[in-house]
Amino acid sequence: MAPVPGWLVHRLMGREPLFDRPEVIHDEASFDREVADDFLEIGASGATYLRAEVREVVLGRLSGTHPTSLLGGYRIEDAAVRELAPGLLQVTFVLHAQGRVTGRSTLYRQSGEGWQAVFHQGTVADAVTGGRSSPPA
């Protein structure tokens, strides 16, 4: 696979963390544009969330009926973007927020709307190991 162009890395990383960036998702139409119909999330708790559930929470944050998840700010480290297949990119990063560290991964698929999130996972990580529970195989 060829390296992902720098402008595209910058564009995708500028969306993350996707569901906490009101400049990216600010209403129903922007959510629908940014998130694929078949989107799935595995949260830091290990629970699986369908697109409709995530949409309800994200739009609820915007309207004030759901609490903001990253109140107090956040920091992103170790960001990377790689091509998994033509038209499918993976964004990975470590998120420091709310007294915990999570390893994050978002898959973006190219569509007629541009790049849409199709999958996201957040996993609570140990800050000392940088998210690795054991050395890589």
N, C-alpha and C positions, 0 to 999 in steps of 0.2 A: 504494500500500500504506500502511496505517496504521502509525504508530510502534509498535514492540514495547513492551508495558507494562513499566515499571520492575521490577516484581516478577519477571517472567519473565527479563529481562536478568540480574538478580542471581542467579536460580536457575541459569541455564545457565552463567554465568561462574563460579559456585561449583563447577562440575563440572570445570573446565579447570585444568590439562591432564588430560583424562579418564582416561588410562591410568596416571597417576601420582598418583592421589588415592585412597588406601585407605579413606578415609571414604565414598567414592562406590562404588567397586568393591572389594569385600573378599572375595568368594568367587564360585563358579560362578553362583549364582542372581542375584547383583547384576550380574555381567557380562551375563548373559542378559537382564536387565531393562533395562539401560542401552544395549545395543548391538543394533541391528537385525540380523535374520538375513541380510540382503543387504549388510551393511557391507563397505566397501572402504577401504583406506588407501594413500596414496602417501607414502612416507617421505621424510625429508630427503635420503636418498641417491638418490631417484628410483625406487627399487624399489616394486613394487606388492605389497600384502599382503592376502590374503583374511581374512575374519572368524576362521576357525579358527586361522590362524597368529598373529594378534594375540591371540586368546584364550589360546593356549598360552603365549605370552610373558608376558602380564599375570598369569595365574594362576601361572606359574613364578616371577615376582617375589614374589608373595605367599607362596609356599611356600619361597622361598630358593634355587630351582634356576636362576634367571636373575638377572643383575645388575640392580639398580635403575638406571633410566635418568637420574634427576635427583638423584643423590647429591650432597649439598652445597647443595641448595636451588635456587630459581629466582625470577625476577621476571617479572611480566606487565605489559606496557604496551600502550597504544593498543587497548584492548578495545572491541569493537563487536558489536552483534547487529542483524541486519536480516532482514526477511521477504522471501524470494525468491518464494514462492507461498503460498496458504493452506495452513497446516499444514506449511510447510517454512521453517526458519530457518537462517541462517548466522551462526556465531560466528567472529570473526576477532580475532587478537591477535598481539603480538610477544612471544616468549619468550626471556628471557636465562637461559641455564643452561650449565654445564660449559664456559665459555669461548667459547661461540658464541651467535649470535643467529639465531633461526628465525622466519619468518612462519608462523603457524598458521591453519588454517581447518577448522572442523567443521560439517557439516550435520546438523541435528536435524530429524527428521520426527515429527509428532504421531501417536501410536498409542493403542491401548487401554491400554497400559502407561504412558502419559504421553509424554514427549519422548525419543526414542531416537536415538543417533548412527547415521547411515547412511553417512557419508563423512568422512574426515579427511585433511588434507595438511599436511605440514611442509616448508618450503623454507628452506634456509640463506640468510640475508640478510646484507648488508653493514651493520654497525652505523651507519656514517656516513650512509648514504642512507635509513635506516629501513626497509630491505627493498626499496627500489625500485632496480632496475638502471638505469632511465632515467625521465625525467619521464613522468607519465601522458599518454595521448593526448588 
